[in-house]
Amino acid sequence: MSEPENSSKPVEPSLVAKAAEALKLIKSKSAADRQRALSLFQEAAEAGYAPAQYNLASIYMGNLVGKDTEKALHWFSLAAEAGDFDAMFNIAYIYDRGFLGEQDMEQARFWYARAAKAGSGRAQYDLAAIYQHGRGVAVDLEKALYWYDRARQSGVARALPNFEEIKAALQARQDGKTAPRE
């Protein structure tokens, strides 16, 4: 679950308090406590508190109340519009994995790019992989290299081998040692 993030506009303290209480209750084994947590998140989310919107969406992606991807997408979208790059990443993931029925790589790429530009290392890595493997786009090793480098700089350790492999391939291509990768 997401902790409150810094925001440019002041947040009503009661919303923060509701979300904090909900975070405590959601971990309970008591069904009544979990239902109360859901209600608190719902109240804070409806009042526009982005961390509550994100957490409510996460609940709808899980099994706590029964998975409802459309509701999750709604709440992730509101949190994303407030600047939450984890919400942006999750929207991309929903489209990438086809959780709404069919995979939509155009939407996935759009949301990975928004999250990547906002600083999400996970999104930077996944966007790089899209360009490296040509998932819904033409293979573009220069873009893949750029995003693997950004992911690497964001602390995504698994980006380093991909970065080094592509960097070597591009250097070899420039040196005339190999044909372009299709």
Buried (B, 14 or more C-beta within 10 A) or exposed (E): BBEBBEEEEEBEEEBBEBBBBBBEBBEEEEEEBBBBBBEBBBBBBBBBBBBBBBBBBBBBBEEBEEEEBEBBBBBBBBBBEBBBBBBBBBBBBBBBEEBBEEBBBEBBBBBBBBBBBBEBBBBBBBBBBBBBEEBBEEBBBEBBBBBBBBBBEBEBEEBEEBBEBBBEBBEEBEEEEEEEEE
